[in-house]
Amino acid sequence: MPDTPEIPAPIALPDHVAGSGRLDRLVDTARGYADHAVAENTRKAYARDWTAFARWCRMKGADPLPPSPELVGLYITDLVAPSGRTRALSVASIKRRLAGLSWGYAQRGMRLDRRDRHISSVLAGIRRRHARPPVQKEAIGPDDLRAMLATHGHDLRGLRDRAMLLIGFAGALRRSELVGLDRAKDDTLDGSGWVEILEAGVLVTLRGKTGWRAVEIARGSSAATCPVQTLETWLGFAKIEVGPLFTAVSRDGRRALPRRLNDRHVARLVQRAALAAGLRPDLPDAERRALFAGHSLRAGLATSAEIDERHVQKQLGHASAEMTRRYQRSRDRFRVNLSKAAGL
C-alpha cells in the first residue's frame, strides 16, 4: 500500500460536459482559487499529516480509505501513548493531525466525522489526562528590542532585519503576515497584504482567515527605533518600489533580490537577535533559543503597551479580549487586588 493512496484528482469538468476553450480557462481559474483556499504552509502541514496517517495504516495492515472513525480513534491513541521510543505528541499536535486528516479526506471527496464517539470520546479522555498549559514564547519588551536592534549592522541585510523586527513588533504581526506583505496593493499573487506609507505612519492592510483588517503603525519618538523610518530606509536602499516588502539579499549584501522571505526567517531572526543581545543569560543557549520566536514580537507589544486593552486587541486582530490577555503574559498579574477590594 503506498504512503499516500489515491491522490485526489484536480478540479475538472463533469464527465458529461464537453470541453471548450472558455470552459477550460474557467477550470484553470477554479483550480487557482482552490489552491488558495488554504494557506500554503497549512496545506503542506496537512499533506504531511495525511502521509503520516497513511504510513501508520500501512504498518498496521489497514487501509485509510474510506474514512473509519474507529481506525482514527486508534491512531490518535497511538500518537499519545506510542510504543517503543517514539515521542508522544501533545494534545495540540493531535488536534492538528485530526484537522489534517479531515482535510485529506475532503480532498478525496469524503468526510471524516470527528464527532463520532470513537474519535470524540478518545480525544476528550486524552485532553483530560494529558493536557498541559501551553508553553508560551518569551515576550520581547522595548529594552530587549533595542538590544536586539543593536546587534545588526548597517548593511542592506541589517537594514532589512531591523525593519522586520520593528514592523513585526509595532504591528503585532504574525510571522506569515509580516513576510506576506507587498509594497502596494495587487503587486503579487502570493501576497497576503500591503502597506501604505503616510505622513503619520504606515497603514497595513491584511487578509486574514475572517476577512480583511487594517493595522496602523504610527511613527516613533526616536529615529533609531521608529518602525516607519526604519522601513523607509530599507525600501530606499533596497530600491523596492513594487513586489514583496521583505526580500532576500545577495551574498555580498549589496542587492535586494526579488525572492520573498518565508515565515521561518522571522523565527530564526528573532532567535538569533535574542541570543546575540544576551537575553535571558541565566539559561543555556538551547533553552534561550527555544524561548523566542516570531510570537515573541506580538506578545511583546501586547505586554508592554500601556494603553486601553481594546486598542491592543484591535492591533492583534483578536475577536475576544480573553485571547489578547493570553498574549499579555504577566502585565496585569496582581495589578488589581481583589483581596483588598473585598475587605480582606
Secondary structure, 3 states (H helix, E strand, C coil): CCCCCCCCCCCCCCCCCCCCHHHHHHHHHHHHHHHCCCCHHHHHHHHHHHHHHHHHHHHHCCCCCCCCHHHHHHHHHHHHCCCCCCCCCCHHHHHHHHHHHHHHHHHCCCCCCCCCHHHHHHHHHHHHHHCCCCCCCCCCCHHHHHHHHCCCCCCHHHHHHHHHHHHHHHCCCCHHHHHCEECCCCCCCCCCEEEEECCCEEEEEEEECCEEEEEEEECCCCCCCCHHHHHHHHHHHHCCCCCECCEEECCCCCCEEEEECCHHHHHHHHHHHHHHCCCCCCCCHHHHHHHCCCHHHHHHHHHHCCCCHHHHHHHHCCCCHHHHHHHCCCCCCCCCCHHHHCCC
